[in-house]
């Protein structure tokens, strides 16, 4: 209420400046600084998420490519009669399980990294 009266006063004195305008300026500077700080934190978290996503997609693509190559080799062995149909089916299932296991392991590692990054971000807020 005192500040409103001072604001409405037409004949402000130098002491009014130190008691009203200066603290208001400091408060605005603090709020703007905090806003910029949290915006930069959010931006770095988004960049980290993008890097993790790209790395995950790259690894997944490599694993699927390797799986396709191994499956192709199995099909060649089946066509050459080096292995029978039952062996082909068992080896194919083993390859699928191995791929699934590797992708799950990678996914869980990504979740841990993302949770750590989010926790680190939250602890600073």
N, C-alpha and C positions, 0 to 999 in steps of 0.2 A: 504494500500500500504506500509505503514511503517513496518507493521508486516511481510509482505512478504520479504522485504529487510532484516529485522532482522533474519528471518528464513534462508535466503540464506547466511547469514554471517557465516563464518567458525569459526572465533575467537569470540565466544560469551563471554560476560563479565557477572559478577554477577548482574549488574543492568538490563541486558537484560532478565535474568530469572524472576526478579520481575515485569518487565513490560510486558512480553509476556506469559511465561509458567504458572505462578501463576494465572493470571486472566482467562486463558483458562481452567485450572483445576477447578477453582471455578464455571465457567459456566457449565462445564460438570457435576459437582456434583449437581448443581441446576436442570439441565435437567433430570438427573437420578432420583432425589428425586421426581420431579413432575410426572414422568412416573410411579414410584412405587405408589405414592399417588392415582393417577387416576385409576390404575389397581386394587388397593384394594377397591376403591369406587365402581367400576364396579362389582367386585366380590361380595361385600355385597349386591348390588342391585339384582344380580342374585340369591343369596341365599334367599333374601326376596321374590322374585318372586316365587321361588320353594316352599317356605313355604306356601305362599298364595294359590298357585295352589293345593298343597296337601290338605290344609284345605278345599278349595272349593270342591274338588272331594270327600273328606270324607263326608262333609255335604250333598252334592248332593246325594251320595249313600244312606245315612241314610234317606233322605227325600223320595227317590224312594222306599226304603224298607218299610217305613211307609205307603206310598201310596199303595203299593201292598198288605200289610196286611189289610188295611182298605177296599180296593176293594174286597179282599177275604171275609171279614166279610159281606159286602153288598151282595155278591153272595150267601153266606150261608143264609142270611135273605130272599133273593129272592127264593131260593130253598125250604125253609121252609114255604113259602107263608106268611111270616110276613109282607112283603111289596109287592106291585104290580110292574109291569114292568115300568110304568111311574115314580113312585117314585125312583126306582133303577136308571133310566136314569138321573133324576134330581140330585140325590145325587152323582152319578158318575161325572157329570159335575162340581158340587160344589167342589168335591175333586180335580179334575184336575185343576180348577181355583186356588184353595188354594195352590196347589203345584207350579203352574206356578208363582203365586204372591211371594211366599217365595223364589223361585230360582231367580226371577228378583231382589228382594230386596237384596239378597246376592250378586248377580252379580254387582249391582250398588255400593254396599259397597266396593267390591273388586276393582272396577274401581277407586273409590275415594282414597282408600289406595295406589293403584299403582300410581295414578297421584301425590299424595302427596310425595311418595318416589322418583318418577322421578323428581318432581319439586325441592325437597330437593337436589337431586343429581346434577341437572342442576344449582342450585344456587351456588354450590361449584365449578363448573367448570369454 
